[in-house]
Amino acid sequence: MFAVLNRALVLVFFLVLASFAWFAIGAIGTVAGLPMGFEVWLKLWTPLFQPLLGVFMAGAIVSSLWGWWQRQRSSL
């Protein structure tokens, strides 16, 4: 189970990085007056990127707690 969670977190991490790159490129394009997808990114913020960030944060917390619990259990 722990390996599956770690693989899922790695995938979500790279999706978060890609969404940040899209945001940065879109914001720079908007400042420069070029349409580079910033409006699309804004429309996807609530239905896609916020849940993605929530899953990433929750997964990181669960992964940390799982590792702590495993260390506590193995030291007994």
Phi, psi and omega in degrees: 000319182296323179293321179294318179297317179296318178297319178296320179294323177296316178299313180296322178301314180291329174293322177295317177298318179296321179292325176294319178298318178299316179300312183297314179296318179295320180293317177297318178297321179295318178296323180280353180086017180252135178283106183237028173091012181293322179295321177294318179300317179298321178293330181270355184302306184289311185281341185239306190283324177296313175297325178298316177294322178296317177296319180298313180294316179297318179296321178295319179293313179298318179298318178295315179296321179297315178297319178297315180297320178296319179295320178296319181291323181284338180278351180280000000 
